Amino acid sequence: MATTAPKAGAFPSPYEIETPPGCEGWEEMYPYYALFDERRRDTDENRFWFWNSMHFPMPMPAFDVICIDSPYQAVGAWQNRVFAVPPAMGIDYRCVNGYIYISGNPVTDPAKIAERAEFFQKRAGYYFQNWDRLYAAWLPKVRALIDELESISFSPLPDRSSSRSCCSAWAPSWSSGTNCAVRSTAPCASGRRRWPNSRSRRRPC
């Protein structure tokens, strides 16, 4: 992207951010919708974008885009399809040199806000009207999950798995009849072998 001097007192345009040396072509690793595309320039350049340094303080690897997509898709679904929050329609994000920038999608039409407010009052209002009962039912579930997490054991793993575990892991190939010669002649815990021309469907272990 070309770099030009920003106006005094203004943030630089995301379309004018310089790519660090050695990072040329970084855009090819990310999905098209995550970039500042020239086709959206008139719209995106007039929105307020800020770096989401709380959730994504470091450049996000391209393989981790799912960690970016999922929360913002969830926010959009809850604000629109579930609760219909009157003044908000989720969050858009863009990637610049691996850093994640976000911008809210406001509802500016008063008629649309009023329409959404009717849904919001019915759906969100239910939770506020029944808060004590819902909260009391929620606490035991959360405490049970916390207890379950705290009971997880992290004892050191053995150097090797047991023979029984190793044999059980091969069960699908034994029973499906698609076993290859290497699998077919592999010994199991009992010491028996399964040969490729065997017609027996019995599990080897």
C-alpha positions as CSV (number, residue, x, y, z in Angstrom):
1,M,0.0,0.0,0.0
2,A,1.3,3.5,-0.8
3,T,2.0,5.8,2.1
4,T,1.0,9.5,2.1
5,A,1.3,12.0,4.9
6,P,-1.9,12.0,7.0
7,K,-3.8,15.2,7.5
8,A,-3.0,17.1,10.7
9,G,-5.1,15.8,13.6
10,A,-6.4,12.8,11.6
11,F,-5.8,9.1,11.8
12,P,-3.9,7.6,8.9
13,S,-6.0,5.9,6.3
14,P,-5.9,2.1,6.5
15,Y,-5.3,2.1,2.8
16,E,-2.1,4.0,3.3
17,I,-0.4,1.9,5.9
18,E,3.1,0.8,4.9
19,T,4.0,-2.9,4.7
20,P,7.1,-3.7,6.7
21,P,10.1,-5.0,4.7
22,G,10.0,-8.7,4.2
23,C,6.2,-8.9,4.6
24,E,5.2,-8.1,1.1
25,G,2.3,-10.1,-0.1
26,W,0.9,-10.8,3.3
27,E,-2.6,-10.1,2.1
28,E,-2.6,-13.4,0.1
29,M,-2.7,-15.4,3.3
30,Y,-6.0,-13.9,4.6
31,P,-9.5,-14.2,3.3
32,Y,-10.7,-11.4,1.0
33,Y,-13.4,-10.2,3.4
34,A,-10.8,-9.5,6.1
35,L,-8.9,-7.0,4.0
36,F,-9.3,-3.3,3.2
37,D,-10.5,-3.9,-0.3
38,E,-10.4,-1.0,-2.9
39,R,-14.0,-1.9,-3.7
40,R,-15.1,-0.9,-0.2
41,R,-12.8,2.1,0.1
42,D,-15.5,4.7,0.0
43,T,-17.3,3.0,2.9
44,D,-14.4,1.7,5.0
45,E,-12.3,4.9,4.9
46,N,-15.2,6.8,6.5
47,R,-15.5,4.4,9.4
48,F,-13.7,4.5,12.7
49,W,-11.4,1.5,13.0
50,F,-9.3,0.7,16.0
51,W,-6.8,-2.0,16.8
52,N,-8.3,-4.7,19.0
53,S,-5.2,-4.9,21.2
54,M,-7.0,-6.5,24.1
55,H,-8.0,-9.7,22.2
56,F,-5.4,-9.7,19.5
57,P,-2.3,-7.9,20.8
58,M,0.0,-9.7,18.3
59,P,-0.2,-10.2,14.6
60,M,-2.6,-13.1,13.9
61,P,-1.3,-16.1,11.9
62,A,-3.4,-16.8,8.8
63,F,-4.2,-20.3,10.1
64,D,-5.8,-18.7,13.2
65,V,-8.4,-16.7,11.3
66,I,-11.1,-18.9,12.8
67,C,-10.3,-17.3,16.2
68,I,-11.1,-14.0,14.6
69,D,-14.2,-15.0,12.6
70,S,-16.0,-17.0,15.3
71,P,-16.4,-14.2,18.0
72,Y,-17.5,-11.5,15.6
73,Q,-19.9,-13.8,13.8
74,A,-21.4,-14.8,17.1
75,V,-21.8,-11.2,18.2
76,G,-23.5,-10.4,14.9
77,A,-25.9,-13.3,15.3
78,W,-26.8,-12.4,18.9
79,Q,-27.2,-8.7,18.2
80,N,-29.3,-9.3,15.1
81,R,-31.1,-12.6,14.9
82,V,-31.5,-13.3,18.7
83,F,-31.9,-10.1,20.6
84,A,-32.2,-7.5,17.9
85,V,-30.2,-4.9,19.8
86,P,-31.8,-1.6,18.7
87,P,-28.7,0.5,17.9
88,A,-26.1,-2.1,17.0
89,M,-25.7,-4.7,14.2
90,G,-22.5,-6.4,15.2
91,I,-18.8,-5.7,14.4
92,D,-16.8,-5.8,11.3
93,Y,-13.0,-6.5,11.3
94,R,-10.2,-6.0,9.0
95,C,-6.6,-7.2,9.0
96,V,-3.6,-4.9,8.4
97,N,-0.1,-6.5,8.4
98,G,-1.6,-9.2,10.6
99,Y,-3.1,-6.8,13.2
100,I,-6.9,-6.9,13.7
101,Y,-8.9,-3.7,13.5
102,I,-12.6,-3.5,14.3
103,S,-15.5,-1.1,13.7
104,G,-19.1,-1.3,14.9
105,N,-22.1,-1.5,12.6
106,P,-24.5,1.1,14.0
107,V,-28.2,1.3,13.2
108,T,-28.9,4.9,12.2
109,D,-32.5,4.7,10.8
110,P,-34.9,5.8,13.6
111,A,-37.6,3.6,12.1
112,K,-35.3,0.6,12.1
113,I,-34.3,1.2,15.7
114,A,-37.9,1.4,16.8
115,E,-38.7,-1.9,14.9
116,R,-35.8,-3.7,16.6
117,A,-36.7,-2.2,20.0
118,E,-40.0,-4.1,19.9
119,F,-38.1,-7.5,19.5
120,F,-35.5,-6.5,22.0
121,Q,-38.0,-5.6,24.8
122,K,-39.7,-8.9,24.4
123,R,-36.6,-11.1,24.2
124,A,-34.1,-9.3,26.5
125,G,-36.9,-8.1,28.8
126,Y,-37.7,-11.8,29.7
127,Y,-34.2,-12.2,31.2
128,F,-34.5,-9.0,33.3
129,Q,-38.0,-9.8,34.5
130,N,-36.9,-13.3,35.5
131,W,-33.3,-12.6,36.5
132,D,-33.3,-14.0,40.0
133,R,-34.9,-17.3,39.0
134,L,-32.7,-17.8,35.9
135,Y,-29.6,-16.9,37.8
136,A,-30.4,-19.3,40.6
137,A,-30.8,-22.1,38.0
138,W,-27.6,-21.1,36.2
139,L,-25.3,-21.1,39.2
140,P,-25.4,-24.9,39.9
141,K,-24.6,-25.7,36.3
142,V,-21.6,-23.4,36.3
143,R,-20.4,-24.6,39.7
144,A,-20.7,-28.2,38.4
145,L,-18.5,-27.3,35.4
146,I,-16.0,-25.7,37.6
147,D,-15.8,-28.7,39.8
148,E,-15.4,-30.9,36.7
149,L,-12.5,-28.8,35.5
150,E,-10.8,-28.8,38.9
151,S,-11.1,-32.6,39.1
152,I,-9.2,-33.1,35.9
153,S,-5.9,-35.0,36.5
154,F,-2.7,-34.0,34.8
155,S,-0.5,-36.8,35.9
156,P,2.5,-37.5,33.7
157,L,1.8,-39.8,30.7
158,P,3.7,-43.1,30.3
159,D,6.4,-43.4,27.7
160,R,4.3,-45.9,25.8
161,S,0.6,-46.8,25.5
162,S,-0.6,-50.1,26.7
163,S,-0.9,-53.0,24.3
164,R,-4.7,-53.1,24.7
165,S,-5.0,-49.4,23.9
166,C,-2.8,-49.8,20.8
167,C,-4.9,-52.8,19.6
168,S,-8.2,-51.0,20.2
169,A,-7.1,-48.0,18.2
170,W,-6.8,-50.4,15.2
171,A,-10.2,-51.8,15.6
172,P,-11.9,-49.9,12.7
173,S,-9.4,-51.2,10.1
174,W,-9.8,-54.8,11.4
175,S,-13.5,-54.9,11.3
176,S,-14.0,-53.0,8.0
177,G,-12.1,-55.5,5.9
178,T,-10.0,-52.7,4.4
179,N,-6.8,-53.6,6.3
180,C,-3.6,-53.6,4.4
181,A,-0.8,-56.2,4.7
182,V,1.1,-54.2,7.3
183,R,-2.0,-53.8,9.5
184,S,-3.2,-57.4,8.8
185,T,0.0,-59.0,10.1
186,A,0.5,-56.8,13.1
187,P,0.5,-58.7,16.4
188,C,-1.9,-57.7,19.1
189,A,-2.0,-58.2,22.9
190,S,-3.0,-61.9,22.5
191,G,-0.1,-62.7,20.2
192,R,-2.4,-63.7,17.3
193,R,-2.2,-62.3,13.8
194,R,-4.8,-61.4,11.3
195,W,-3.8,-62.4,7.7
196,P,-5.0,-60.5,4.6
197,N,-6.8,-63.6,3.2
198,S,-8.6,-64.4,6.4
199,R,-12.4,-64.3,6.2
200,S,-12.9,-64.1,9.9
201,R,-14.6,-60.9,11.1
202,R,-13.7,-61.5,14.7
203,R,-11.8,-58.7,16.4
204,P,-8.2,-59.8,16.8
205,C,-8.0,-58.9,20.4
